[in-house]
Amino acid sequence: MTENAFNAKGDAAEQLIAALCKDAFFEDFCFMNPYYAKGKELCDVLVVLGEVAIIWQIKNIKLKDGMFNASDVNKAIKQCRGARRKLLQLGTVDFTNTSGKTKTIDTTKIQEVFMIAAI
């Protein structure tokens, strides 16, 4: 499989999770690939419902002999933790939701963060 095909599968997985979140939580509260600064992506999908945030990190990993490399899973977990840390430091930030509208989020009001690494 070429690197571009692998990236395309990862993009498709991100779009699937974003669509599922949009259906479950409404598109106004779902953000696909939110950027907190130019070129700095927070996570793959973010859901913010009042005082609760859900951070999704999606990985499409290559299996070797039918097994995954534990370091790939650990990397996804580390990315989730970093996204949580960064999110809670942002203060007021504008993200574009899955409906294409800009929404202002005050991250100081977030009390609970759930992190999901989807492999």
C-alpha distances in whole Angstrom, upper triangle without the diagonal:
4,7,8,6,7,10,11,11,13,15,15,16,19,20,21,23,25,26,27,29,30,32,33,34,35,33,36,35,31,29,26,25,28,29,32,32,31,27,28,26,28,25,23,25,29,32,35,38,42,42,38,35,32,29,25,22,19,16,13,12,10,12,13,15,15,17,16,18,21,21,18,21,23,22,22,25,26,25,27,30,30,30,33,35,34,34,38,39,38,41,41,38,37,34,32,32,30,33,33,36,37,38,40,39,42,40,43,44,41,42,39,36,33,30,27,23,21,18
4,5,5,6,9,10,11,13,14,15,17,19,20,21,23,25,26,27,29,30,32,33,35,35,33,35,34,31,28,25,23,27,27,30,30,28,25,26,24,26,24,22,25,29,32,35,38,41,41,38,35,32,28,25,22,19,16,13,13,12,14,16,18,19,20,18,19,22,21,19,21,24,22,22,25,26,24,27,30,29,29,32,34,33,33,37,37,37,40,40,37,35,32,31,31,29,32,31,34,35,37,39,38,41,39,42,43,40,42,39,35,33,30,27,24,22,19
4,5,5,6,9,10,11,12,14,15,17,18,20,21,23,24,26,27,28,30,32,33,33,31,33,32,28,26,22,20,23,24,27,27,25,21,22,21,23,21,19,22,26,29,32,35,38,38,35,32,29,26,22,19,17,14,12,12,11,14,16,19,19,19,18,18,21,19,16,19,21,19,19,23,23,21,24,26,26,25,29,30,29,30,33,34,33,36,36,33,32,29,28,28,27,30,29,32,32,34,35,35,37,35,39,40,37,39,36,33,31,27,25,21,20,18
4,5,5,6,9,10,10,12,14,15,16,18,20,21,22,24,26,27,28,30,31,31,28,31,30,26,24,20,19,22,22,26,26,24,20,21,20,22,20,18,21,25,28,31,34,37,38,35,31,28,25,22,19,17,15,12,14,13,17,19,22,22,22,20,21,23,22,19,21,23,21,20,24,24,22,24,27,26,25,29,31,29,30,33,34,33,36,35,32,30,27,26,26,24,27,26,29,30,32,34,34,36,35,38,39,37,38,36,32,31,27,25,22,20,18
4,5,5,6,9,10,10,12,14,15,16,19,20,21,23,24,25,27,29,30,30,28,31,30,26,24,20,19,23,24,27,28,26,23,23,21,24,21,18,21,25,27,31,34,37,38,35,31,28,25,22,19,16,14,11,12,12,15,17,20,19,20,19,20,22,22,18,21,23,21,20,24,25,23,24,28,27,26,29,32,30,31,34,35,34,37,37,33,32,28,27,26,24,27,27,30,31,33,35,34,37,35,39,40,37,39,36,32,30,27,24,21,19,17
4,5,5,6,9,10,11,13,14,15,17,19,20,21,23,24,26,27,28,29,27,30,29,25,23,19,18,21,22,26,26,25,21,22,19,21,19,16,19,23,25,29,32,35,35,32,29,25,22,19,16,13,10,8,9,9,12,15,17,17,17,15,16,19,18,15,17,20,17,17,20,21,19,21,24,24,23,26,29,28,28,31,32,32,35,35,32,30,27,26,26,23,27,26,30,30,31,33,33,35,33,37,37,34,36,33,29,27,24,21,18,16,14
4,5,5,6,9,10,11,12,14,15,16,18,20,21,22,24,26,26,27,25,27,26,22,20,16,14,18,19,22,23,21,18,18,16,18,16,13,16,20,23,26,30,33,33,30,26,23,20,17,14,12,10,8,10,11,15,18,21,20,20,17,18,20,19,15,17,19,17,16,19,20,18,19,23,22,21,24,26,25,25,29,30,29,32,31,28,27,24,22,22,21,24,23,26,27,28,30,29,32,30,34,35,32,34,31,27,26,22,20,17,15,14
4,5,5,6,9,10,10,12,14,15,16,18,20,21,23,24,25,25,23,26,25,21,19,16,15,19,20,24,24,23,20,20,18,20,17,14,16,20,23,26,29,32,33,30,27,24,21,18,16,13,12,10,12,13,17,20,22,21,21,19,21,22,22,18,20,22,20,18,22,23,20,21,25,24,23,26,28,27,27,30,31,30,33,32,29,27,24,22,22,19,22,22,25,26,28,30,30,33,31,35,35,33,35,32,28,26,23,21,18,16,15
4,5,5,6,9,10,10,12,14,15,17,18,20,21,23,24,24,23,26,25,21,19,16,15,19,21,24,26,25,21,21,19,20,17,14,16,19,22,26,28,32,32,29,26,22,20,16,14,11,10,7,10,11,14,17,20,18,18,16,18,20,20,16,17,20,18,16,20,22,19,20,24,24,22,25,28,27,26,30,31,30,33,33,30,28,24,23,22,20,22,23,26,27,28,30,30,33,31,34,35,32,33,31,27,25,22,19,16,13,12
4,5,5,6,9,10,11,12,14,15,17,18,20,21,22,23,21,23,22,18,17,13,12,16,18,21,22,22,18,18,15,16,13,10,13,16,19,23,26,29,29,26,22,19,17,13,11,7,7,5,9,11,14,18,20,19,18,16,17,18,18,14,15,17,15,13,17,18,16,16,20,20,18,21,24,23,23,26,28,27,30,29,26,25,22,21,20,18,21,21,24,25,26,28,27,29,28,31,31,28,30,27,24,21,18,16,13,11,10
4,5,5,6,9,10,10,12,14,15,16,18,20,21,21,18,21,20,16,14,11,10,14,16,20,21,20,17,17,14,16,13,9,11,15,18,21,24,27,28,25,22,19,16,13,12,9,10,9,12,15,18,21,24,22,22,19,21,22,21,17,18,20,18,15,19,20,17,18,21,21,19,22,24,23,22,26,27,26,28,28,24,23,19,18,17,15,18,18,21,22,23,25,25,28,26,30,30,28,30,27,24,22,19,17,15,13,13
4,5,5,6,9,10,10,12,14,15,17,18,20,20,18,21,20,17,15,12,13,16,19,22,24,23,21,20,17,18,15,11,13,16,18,22,24,28,29,26,23,20,18,14,13,10,11,10,13,15,18,22,24,22,22,20,21,23,22,19,19,22,20,17,20,22,19,19,23,23,21,24,26,25,24,28,30,28,31,30,26,25,21,19,18,15,18,18,22,23,24,27,26,29,28,32,32,29,31,28,25,22,20,17,16,13,13
4,5,5,6,9,10,11,12,14,15,17,18,19,17,20,19,15,15,12,12,16,19,22,24,23,21,20,17,17,13,10,11,14,16,20,22,26,27,23,20,17,15,11,10,7,8,8,11,14,16,20,22,20,20,17,19,20,20,16,16,19,17,14,17,19,17,17,20,21,19,21,24,23,22,26,28,27,29,29,26,24,21,19,18,15,18,19,22,23,24,26,25,28,26,30,30,27,28,25,22,19,17,14,12,9,9
4,5,5,6,9,10,11,12,14,15,16,17,15,17,16,12,11,8,9,12,15,18,20,20,18,17,13,14,10,6,7,11,13,17,20,23,24,21,17,14,12,9,9,6,9,10,13,16,19,22,25,23,22,19,21,21,20,17,16,19,17,14,16,18,15,15,18,18,16,18,21,20,19,23,24,23,26,25,22,21,17,16,14,12,16,16,19,20,20,22,22,24,23,26,26,23,25,23,19,17,15,13,11,10,11
4,6,5,6,9,10,10,12,14,15,15,13,16,15,12,11,8,10,13,16,19,21,21,19,19,15,16,13,9,9,12,14,17,20,23,25,22,19,16,14,12,12,10,12,13,16,19,22,25,28,25,25,23,24,24,24,20,20,22,21,17,20,22,19,18,22,22,19,21,24,23,21,25,26,25,27,26,23,21,17,15,13,10,13,14,17,19,20,22,22,25,24,28,27,25,27,24,21,19,18,15,15,13,14
4,5,5,6,9,10,11,12,14,14,13,17,16,13,13,10,13,16,19,22,25,25,23,22,18,18,15,11,10,13,14,18,20,23,25,21,19,16,15,12,13,10,12,12,16,19,21,25,26,24,24,22,23,24,24,20,20,22,21,18,20,22,20,18,22,23,20,22,25,24,23,26,28,27,29,28,25,23,19,18,15,12,15,17,19,21,22,24,24,27,25,29,28,25,27,24,21,19,17,14,14,11,13
4,5,5,6,8,10,10,12,13,12,15,14,10,11,9,11,14,17,20,23,24,22,20,16,16,12,9,7,10,11,15,17,20,21,18,15,12,11,8,10,8,11,12,16,19,21,25,27,24,23,21,22,22,22,19,18,20,19,15,17,19,17,15,19,20,17,18,22,21,20,22,25,24,26,25,23,21,18,16,14,12,15,17,19,20,20,22,21,24,22,26,25,22,23,20,17,15,14,11,11,9,11
4,5,5,6,9,10,10,10,9,12,11,7,8,6,9,11,15,18,21,21,20,19,15,14,12,8,6,8,9,13,15,18,20,17,14,12,11,9,11,10,14,15,19,22,24,28,30,27,27,24,25,25,25,21,20,22,21,17,19,21,18,16,20,20,17,18,21,20,18,21,24,22,24,22,20,18,14,13,10,8,11,13,15,16,16,19,18,21,20,24,23,20,22,20,17,16,15,13,14,12,15
4,5,5,6,9,10,10,9,12,12,9,10,9,13,15,18,21,24,24,23,22,19,18,15,12,10,12,12,15,16,20,22,19,17,14,15,13,14,13,16,17,21,24,26,29,31,28,28,26,28,28,28,24,23,25,24,20,22,24,21,20,23,24,21,22,25,24,22,25,27,25,27,25,23,20,17,15,12,8,11,13,16,18,18,21,20,24,23,27,25,23,25,23,20,18,18,16,16,14,17
4,5,5,6,8,10,10,13,12,10,12,11,15,17,20,23,26,27,25,24,20,19,16,13,11,12,11,14,15,19,21,18,16,13,14,12,14,13,16,17,21,24,25,29,31,27,27,25,27,26,27,24,22,24,23,20,21,23,21,19,22,23,20,21,25,24,22,24,27,26,27,26,24,22,19,17,14,11,14,16,18,20,20,22,21,24,23,26,25,22,23,21,19,16,16,14,15,13,16
4,5,5,6,7,8,11,9,7,9,10,13,14,18,20,23,25,24,22,18,17,14,12,8,9,7,11,12,15,17,14,12,10,11,10,13,13,17,18,22,25,27,30,32,29,28,26,27,27,27,24,22,24,23,19,20,22,19,17,20,21,18,18,22,21,19,21,24,22,23,22,20,19,16,15,11,10,12,15,16,17,16,19,17,20,19,23,21,18,20,17,15,14,14,12,14,13,16
4,6,5,5,5,8,8,6,9,10,13,14,18,20,23,25,24,23,19,18,16,13,10,10,9,11,12,16,18,15,14,12,14,13,16,16,19,21,24,28,29,33,35,32,32,29,31,30,30,27,25,27,26,22,23,25,22,20,23,23,20,20,24,23,20,22,25,23,24,22,20,18,15,13,9,7,9,12,13,15,15,18,17,20,20,23,22,20,21,20,18,17,17,16,18,17,20
4,6,6,7,11,10,9,13,13,17,18,22,24,27,28,28,26,23,21,19,17,13,14,12,14,14,17,20,17,16,15,16,15,18,18,21,22,26,29,30,34,36,32,32,30,32,31,32,29,27,29,28,24,25,27,25,22,25,26,23,23,27,26,23,25,28,27,27,26,24,22,19,17,13,11,12,15,16,19,18,21,20,23,23,26,24,22,23,21,20,18,19,17,19,18,21
4,6,9,11,10,10,13,14,18,18,22,24,27,29,28,26,23,21,19,17,13,13,10,12,12,15,17,14,14,12,15,14,17,18,21,23,26,29,30,34,36,32,31,29,31,30,31,28,25,27,27,23,23,26,24,21,23,25,22,21,25,25,22,23,27,25,26,25,23,22,19,18,14,13,14,17,18,20,18,21,19,22,21,24,22,19,21,18,17,15,17,15,18,17,20
4,7,8,7,7,11,13,16,16,20,21,25,27,27,25,21,19,17,16,12,11,8,9,8,12,14,12,11,11,13,14,17,18,22,24,27,30,32,36,38,34,33,31,32,31,31,28,26,27,27,23,23,25,23,20,22,23,20,19,23,23,19,21,24,22,22,21,20,19,16,15,12,11,12,16,15,17,15,17,16,18,18,21,18,16,18,16,15,14,16,15,18,18,21
4,6,6,7,10,13,16,16,20,21,25,26,26,25,22,20,18,17,13,12,9,10,10,13,16,14,14,13,16,16,19,20,23,25,29,32,34,38,40,36,36,33,35,34,34,31,29,30,29,25,26,28,25,22,25,25,22,21,25,24,20,22,25,23,23,21,20,18,15,14,10,9,9,13,13,14,13,16,16,19,19,22,20,18,20,19,18,18,19,18,21,20,24
4,5,5,8,10,14,14,17,19,22,23,23,22,19,18,17,15,12,11,9,11,11,14,17,16,14,14,15,15,18,19,22,24,28,31,33,37,39,36,35,33,34,33,33,30,28,30,28,24,25,27,24,22,24,24,21,21,24,23,19,22,24,22,22,20,18,15,12,10,6,5,6,9,9,11,11,14,14,18,18,22,20,19,21,20,19,18,19,19,21,20,23
4,6,8,11,14,13,16,18,21,22,23,22,19,18,17,16,13,11,9,9,9,12,15,14,13,14,16,17,20,21,24,26,30,33,36,39,42,39,38,35,36,35,34,31,30,31,29,26,26,27,24,22,24,24,20,20,23,21,18,20,22,19,19,17,15,13,10,9,6,7,7,9,8,9,8,11,11,15,16,19,17,17,19,19,18,18,20,20,22,22,25
4,7,10,13,12,15,16,19,21,22,20,17,15,15,14,11,8,6,5,6,9,12,11,10,10,12,14,17,18,22,25,28,31,34,37,40,37,35,33,33,32,31,29,27,28,26,23,23,24,21,19,21,21,17,17,20,19,15,17,19,17,17,15,14,12,10,10,7,8,9,11,10,11,8,11,10,13,13,16,15,13,16,15,14,15,16,17,19,20,23
4,7,10,9,13,15,18,20,20,18,15,13,12,11,7,6,5,7,9,12,14,12,10,9,10,11,14,15,19,21,24,28,30,34,36,33,32,29,30,29,28,25,24,25,23,20,20,22,19,16,19,19,15,16,19,18,15,17,19,17,18,16,14,13,9,9,5,6,9,10,11,11,10,12,11,15,15,18,17,15,18,16,14,14,14,14,17,17,20
4,6,6,10,12,15,16,16,14,11,10,9,8,6,5,6,8,11,14,16,14,11,10,10,10,12,14,17,20,23,26,29,32,35,33,31,28,29,28,27,24,23,24,22,18,19,20,17,15,18,17,14,15,17,16,13,16,18,15,17,15,12,11,7,6,4,6,9,9,10,10,9,12,11,14,14,18,17,16,18,17,15,15,15,15,16,16,19
4,6,9,12,15,15,14,13,10,10,8,6,4,6,9,12,15,18,19,17,13,12,10,9,11,11,14,16,20,23,26,29,32,30,29,26,26,26,25,21,21,22,20,17,18,19,16,15,18,17,14,15,18,16,14,18,19,17,19,18,15,13,9,8,7,6,10,10,12,12,13,15,14,18,17,21,21,18,21,20,17,16,15,14,15,15,17
4,6,10,12,12,11,10,6,7,6,5,6,8,11,13,17,19,20,18,14,13,11,10,10,11,13,16,19,22,25,28,31,29,28,25,25,24,23,20,19,20,18,15,17,17,13,13,16,15,12,14,16,14,13,17,18,16,18,17,14,13,9,9,9,10,13,12,14,13,14,15,15,18,17,20,21,19,22,20,17,17,15,14,14,15,17
4,7,9,10,10,9,6,6,7,7,7,7,10,12,15,17,18,16,13,13,11,11,12,14,16,19,22,25,28,31,35,33,31,28,27,27,25,22,22,22,19,17,18,18,14,13,16,14,11,13,15,12,10,14,15,12,15,14,10,9,6,7,8,10,13,12,12,11,11,12,12,14,13,17,18,16,19,19,16,16,15,16,16,17,20
4,6,7,7,5,4,6,8,10,11,10,14,14,18,19,20,19,15,15,13,14,14,16,18,21,23,26,30,32,36,34,32,29,28,27,25,23,23,23,19,18,19,18,14,15,16,14,11,14,14,11,11,14,14,11,14,13,10,9,7,9,11,13,16,14,14,12,13,13,13,15,14,17,19,18,21,20,18,19,17,18,18,20,22
4,7,8,6,6,6,10,12,13,12,14,14,18,19,19,18,15,16,14,15,16,18,20,23,26,29,32,35,38,37,34,31,30,29,26,24,24,23,20,19,19,18,15,15,16,13,10,12,12,9,8,12,11,8,11,10,7,8,8,11,13,16,18,16,16,13,13,12,11,13,12,15,17,16,19,19,17,19,18,19,20,22,24
4,6,5,7,9,12,15,16,15,18,18,22,22,22,22,19,20,17,18,18,20,22,25,27,30,33,36,39,38,36,32,31,30,27,25,26,25,22,21,22,20,16,17,18,15,13,15,15,11,12,14,13,10,13,12,10,10,10,13,16,18,20,18,18,15,15,14,14,16,15,18,20,20,23,23,21,22,21,22,22,24,26
4,6,8,11,14,15,17,17,20,21,24,25,26,25,22,22,19,20,19,21,22,25,27,29,33,35,39,38,36,32,31,31,28,26,27,26,23,22,23,21,18,19,21,17,15,18,18,14,15,18,16,14,17,16,13,12,12,14,17,19,21,18,18,16,17,17,17,19,18,21,24,23,26,26,24,25,23,24,24,25,27
4,6,10,12,13,16,17,20,21,25,26,26,25,22,21,18,18,17,18,19,21,23,26,29,32,35,34,33,29,28,28,25,23,24,23,20,19,21,19,16,18,19,16,14,18,18,14,15,19,18,15,19,18,15,15,14,15,17,19,21,19,20,18,19,19,19,21,20,23,25,24,27,26,23,24,22,22,22,23,24
4,6,9,12,14,14,18,19,22,24,23,22,19,18,15,16,14,16,18,20,22,25,28,31,34,33,31,27,26,25,23,21,21,21,17,16,18,16,13,14,15,12,11,14,14,11,12,15,14,12,16,16,13,14,12,14,17,18,21,19,19,17,18,17,17,18,17,20,22,21,23,23,20,21,19,19,19,20,22
4,6,8,10,11,14,16,20,21,21,20,16,15,12,12,11,13,15,17,19,23,26,29,32,31,29,25,24,24,21,19,19,19,15,14,16,14,11,12,14,11,9,12,13,10,11,15,14,13,16,16,13,13,11,12,14,15,18,17,18,16,16,17,16,18,16,19,21,19,22,21,17,18,16,16,16,17,19
4,7,9,8,12,13,17,18,18,16,13,12,9,10,9,12,15,18,20,23,26,29,32,31,28,25,24,23,20,18,18,17,15,13,14,13,9,9,11,8,5,9,10,8,7,11,12,11,14,14,12,12,10,13,14,15,19,17,18,16,15,15,14,15,13,16,18,15,18,17,14,14,12,14,14,16,18
4,6,7,10,13,16,18,18,16,12,10,7,6,6,9,11,14,17,20,23,26,29,27,25,22,21,20,18,16,15,15,13,10,11,11,8,7,10,9,6,9,12,10,10,13,15,14,17,17,14,15,12,13,13,14,18,17,18,17,17,17,15,17,15,18,19,16,18,17,13,13,10,10,10,12,14
4,7,10,13,17,20,20,17,13,11,8,6,5,6,9,12,15,19,21,25,28,25,24,21,21,20,19,16,15,16,14,11,13,14,10,10,13,13,10,12,15,14,13,16,18,17,20,20,17,16,13,13,12,12,16,16,18,17,17,18,17,19,17,21,21,19,21,18,15,14,11,10,10,10,12
4,7,10,13,16,17,14,10,8,6,5,7,8,12,15,18,21,24,27,30,27,26,23,23,22,21,18,17,18,16,13,14,16,12,11,14,14,11,12,16,14,13,16,18,17,19,18,16,15,11,11,10,10,14,14,15,15,15,16,15,17,16,19,19,16,18,16,13,12,10,10,11,11,14
4,7,10,13,13,11,7,6,5,6,9,11,15,18,21,24,27,30,33,30,29,25,26,24,23,21,19,20,18,15,15,16,13,11,13,13,10,10,14,13,10,13,15,14,16,15,13,13,10,11,9,10,14,14,15,14,12,13,11,14,12,16,15,13,15,13,10,10,10,10,12,13,16
4,7,10,11,8,6,5,7,8,12,14,18,21,23,27,29,33,35,32,31,28,28,27,26,23,21,22,21,17,17,19,16,13,15,16,13,12,15,15,12,14,17,15,16,16,14,13,11,12,9,10,13,14,14,14,12,13,11,13,12,15,14,11,14,12,10,10,10,11,14,15,18
4,6,7,6,4,6,9,11,15,17,21,24,27,31,33,36,38,36,34,31,31,29,29,26,24,24,23,20,19,20,18,15,16,17,13,12,15,14,11,12,15,14,14,13,12,12,11,12,10,12,14,16,14,13,10,11,8,10,9,12,10,8,11,10,9,10,12,14,17,18,22
4,6,5,6,9,12,14,18,20,24,27,30,33,35,38,41,38,36,33,34,32,31,29,27,27,26,23,22,23,21,18,19,20,17,15,18,18,14,14,17,16,16,15,15,15,14,15,12,14,16,17,16,15,12,12,10,11,11,13,10,9,11,10,10,12,14,16,19,20,24
4,6,8,11,14,17,21,23,27,30,33,36,38,41,44,41,39,36,36,34,33,32,29,29,28,25,24,25,23,20,20,21,18,16,18,18,14,14,17,16,14,13,14,15,15,16,15,17,18,19,17,16,13,12,9,9,10,11,8,7,9,10,11,13,16,18,22,23,27
4,7,10,13,17,20,23,26,30,32,36,37,41,43,40,38,35,35,32,32,30,28,27,27,24,22,23,21,18,18,19,16,14,15,16,13,11,15,15,13,14,15,16,16,18,17,19,21,22,20,19,15,14,10,9,8,9,6,4,5,6,9,11,14,17,21,23,26
4,7,10,13,17,20,23,26,29,32,34,37,39,36,34,31,31,29,29,27,24,24,24,21,19,20,19,15,15,17,14,12,14,15,12,11,15,15,15,15,16,17,16,18,16,18,20,21,20,19,16,15,11,11,10,11,9,6,6,5,6,8,11,14,17,19,23
4,6,10,13,16,20,23,25,29,31,34,36,34,31,28,28,26,26,24,21,21,20,17,16,17,15,12,13,14,11,9,12,13,9,10,13,13,14,14,14,15,13,15,14,16,18,19,18,17,14,14,11,11,9,11,10,7,8,6,5,6,8,11,14,16,20
4,7,10,13,16,19,22,25,27,30,33,30,28,25,25,23,23,21,18,18,18,15,14,15,13,10,12,13,10,9,13,13,11,12,16,16,17,17,16,17,14,16,14,15,18,19,19,18,16,16,13,15,12,15,14,10,11,9,6,5,6,7,11,12,16
4,7,10,13,17,19,23,24,28,30,28,26,22,22,20,20,18,15,16,15,11,11,12,10,7,9,10,7,7,11,11,9,12,15,15,17,17,16,16,14,15,14,15,18,19,19,18,17,17,14,16,13,16,16,12,14,11,7,6,5,6,8,10,14
4,6,10,13,15,19,21,24,27,24,23,19,20,18,18,15,13,14,13,9,10,12,10,7,11,12,9,10,14,14,13,15,18,18,20,20,18,18,15,16,15,14,18,19,20,20,19,19,17,19,17,20,19,16,17,14,11,9,6,5,6,7,10
4,7,10,12,16,18,21,24,22,20,17,17,16,15,12,10,12,10,6,8,10,7,6,10,11,9,11,14,14,14,17,19,19,21,22,20,20,17,18,17,16,20,21,22,22,21,22,20,21,19,22,22,19,20,17,13,11,8,6,5,6,8
4,7,10,13,15,19,22,19,18,15,15,15,15,11,10,12,11,8,10,12,10,10,14,14,13,15,18,18,17,20,22,22,25,25,23,22,19,19,18,17,20,21,23,23,23,24,22,24,22,25,25,22,23,20,17,14,11,8,6,5,6
4,6,10,12,15,18,16,15,11,12,12,12,8,8,11,9,7,10,12,11,11,15,16,15,17,20,20,20,23,25,25,28,28,26,25,22,22,21,20,24,24,26,26,26,28,26,28,25,28,29,25,26,23,20,17,14,11,7,6,5
4,7,10,13,16,14,13,10,12,13,13,9,10,13,12,10,14,16,14,15,19,19,18,21,23,23,24,27,28,28,31,31,29,28,25,24,23,22,25,26,28,28,29,30,29,31,29,32,32,29,30,27,23,20,17,14,11,8,6
4,6,10,13,11,10,7,8,10,11,7,9,12,11,10,14,15,15,16,19,20,20,22,24,25,25,28,30,30,33,34,31,31,28,27,27,25,29,29,32,32,32,33,32,33,31,34,34,31,32,29,25,22,19,16,12,10,7
4,7,10,9,9,7,8,11,12,9,11,14,14,14,17,19,18,20,23,23,23,26,28,28,29,32,33,33,37,37,35,34,31,31,30,28,32,32,35,35,35,37,35,37,35,37,38,35,35,32,29,26,22,19,16,14,10
4,6,5,5,5,7,11,12,10,12,15,15,15,18,20,20,22,24,25,26,28,30,30,31,34,35,36,39,40,37,37,34,34,33,31,34,35,38,38,38,39,38,39,37,39,40,36,37,33,30,27,23,20,17,15,11
4,5,5,6,8,11,13,12,14,17,17,18,20,22,23,24,26,27,28,30,32,33,34,36,38,39,42,43,40,40,37,37,36,35,38,39,41,41,42,43,41,43,40,42,43,39,40,36,33,30,26,23,20,18,15
4,6,8,10,14,16,15,17,19,20,21,23,25,26,27,29,30,31,33,35,36,37,39,41,42,45,46,44,43,40,40,39,37,41,41,44,44,44,46,44,45,43,45,46,42,42,39,35,32,29,26,22,21,17
4,7,10,13,15,14,15,18,19,19,21,24,24,25,28,29,30,31,34,34,35,37,39,40,43,44,42,41,38,38,37,35,38,39,42,42,42,43,42,43,40,43,43,39,39,36,33,29,26,23,20,18,14
4,7,9,12,11,12,15,16,17,18,20,21,22,24,26,27,28,31,32,33,35,37,37,41,42,40,40,37,37,35,34,37,38,41,41,41,42,40,41,38,40,41,37,37,33,30,27,24,21,17,16,12
4,6,9,8,8,11,12,13,15,17,18,19,21,22,23,25,27,28,29,31,33,34,37,38,36,36,33,34,32,31,35,35,38,38,37,38,36,38,35,37,37,34,34,30,27,24,20,18,14,13,10
4,5,6,7,9,10,12,13,15,16,18,19,21,22,24,25,26,28,30,31,32,36,37,35,36,33,34,33,32,36,36,38,38,37,38,36,37,34,36,37,33,33,30,27,24,20,18,15,14,11
4,5,5,6,9,10,11,12,14,16,17,18,20,21,23,24,26,28,29,31,34,35,34,35,32,33,32,32,35,36,38,37,36,37,34,35,32,34,34,31,30,27,24,21,18,16,13,14,11
4,5,5,6,9,10,10,12,14,15,16,18,20,21,22,24,26,27,28,32,34,32,33,30,31,31,31,35,35,36,35,35,35,33,33,30,32,33,30,30,27,23,21,18,16,13,14,12
4,5,5,6,9,10,11,13,15,15,17,19,20,21,22,25,26,27,30,32,30,30,28,29,28,27,31,31,33,33,32,33,31,32,29,31,32,28,29,26,22,20,16,14,11,11,9
4,5,5,6,9,10,11,13,14,15,17,19,20,21,23,25,26,29,31,29,30,27,28,27,27,30,31,32,32,31,31,29,30,27,29,30,26,26,23,19,17,13,11,8,9,7
4,5,5,6,9,10,11,12,14,15,17,18,20,21,23,24,28,30,28,29,27,28,28,28,32,32,33,32,31,31,29,29,26,28,29,25,25,22,19,17,13,12,9,12,11
4,5,5,6,9,10,10,12,14,15,16,18,20,21,22,26,28,26,27,25,26,26,26,30,30,31,30,29,29,27,28,24,26,28,24,25,22,19,17,13,12,9,12,11
4,5,5,6,9,10,10,12,14,15,16,19,20,21,24,26,24,25,22,23,23,23,26,27,28,27,26,27,24,25,22,24,25,22,22,20,16,14,10,9,6,8,8
4,5,5,6,9,10,11,13,14,15,17,19,20,23,25,24,25,23,24,24,24,28,28,29,28,27,27,24,24,21,23,24,20,20,17,14,12,8,8,6,10,10
4,5,5,6,9,10,11,12,14,16,17,19,22,24,23,24,22,24,24,25,29,29,29,28,27,26,23,24,20,22,23,20,20,18,15,14,10,11,9,13,14
4,5,5,6,9,10,10,12,14,15,16,20,21,20,21,19,21,21,22,25,25,26,24,24,23,21,21,18,20,22,19,20,17,14,13,10,10,9,12,13
4,5,5,6,9,10,10,12,14,15,18,20,19,20,18,20,19,20,24,24,25,23,22,22,19,19,16,18,19,16,16,14,10,9,6,7,7,11,13
4,5,5,6,9,10,11,13,15,17,20,19,21,20,22,22,23,27,27,27,25,23,22,19,19,15,17,18,15,15,13,10,10,8,10,10,14,16
4,5,5,6,8,10,11,12,16,18,17,19,18,21,21,23,26,26,26,24,22,21,18,18,15,17,19,16,17,15,12,13,10,13,12,16,17
4,5,5,6,9,10,11,14,15,14,16,14,17,17,19,22,22,22,20,19,18,15,15,12,15,16,13,15,13,10,11,9,11,12,15,17
4,5,5,6,9,10,13,15,14,16,16,18,18,20,23,23,23,21,19,18,14,14,10,12,14,11,11,10,7,9,8,11,12,16,18
4,6,6,7,9,12,15,15,17,17,20,21,23,26,26,25,22,20,19,15,15,11,12,14,12,13,12,10,12,11,14,15,19,21
4,5,5,6,10,12,12,14,14,17,19,21,24,23,22,20,18,16,14,13,10,12,14,12,14,14,12,14,13,16,17,20,22
4,5,5,8,10,9,12,12,15,16,18,21,20,19,17,15,13,10,10,7,9,11,9,12,11,9,12,12,15,16,19,22
4,6,7,10,11,14,14,18,18,21,24,23,22,19,17,14,11,9,6,6,9,7,9,10,9,12,13,16,18,21,24
4,6,9,10,14,15,19,20,23,25,24,23,20,18,15,12,10,7,8,11,11,13,14,13,16,16,19,21,24,27
4,6,7,10,12,15,17,20,22,21,19,16,14,11,9,8,6,8,11,11,14,15,14,17,17,20,22,24,27
4,6,10,12,16,18,21,23,22,19,16,14,10,8,5,5,5,9,10,13,15,15,18,19,22,24,27,30
4,7,10,14,15,19,20,19,16,13,10,7,6,4,6,8,10,11,15,17,17,20,20,23,25,27,30
4,7,10,12,16,17,16,14,10,8,6,5,7,8,10,12,13,16,18,17,19,20,22,23,25,28
4,7,9,13,14,12,10,6,6,4,6,9,10,14,15,15,19,20,18,20,21,22,24,25,28
4,6,10,11,9,8,6,5,6,7,11,12,15,16,15,19,19,17,19,18,20,21,22,25
4,7,8,6,5,4,6,9,10,14,15,19,19,18,22,21,19,20,20,21,22,22,25
4,5,5,6,6,7,10,11,15,15,19,18,17,21,20,18,19,19,19,20,20,23
4,5,7,9,10,14,15,18,19,22,22,20,23,22,20,20,19,19,20,19,22
4,6,9,10,14,16,19,20,24,23,22,25,24,23,23,23,22,24,23,25
4,7,9,13,15,19,20,24,23,23,26,25,24,24,24,24,25,24,27
4,6,10,13,16,18,21,21,21,24,24,23,24,24,24,26,26,29
4,7,10,13,15,18,18,18,22,23,21,23,23,24,25,26,29
4,6,10,12,15,15,15,19,19,19,20,21,22,24,25,28
4,7,9,12,12,13,17,18,18,20,21,23,25,26,30
4,6,9,9,9,13,14,14,17,18,20,23,24,28
4,5,6,8,11,13,14,17,19,21,24,26,29
4,5,5,9,11,11,14,15,18,21,23,27
4,6,8,11,12,16,17,21,23,26,29
4,6,9,11,15,17,20,23,26,29
4,6,7,11,13,17,20,22,26
4,7,10,13,17,20,23,26
4,7,10,13,17,19,23
4,7,10,13,16,19
4,7,10,13,16
4,7,10,13
4,6,9
4,6
4
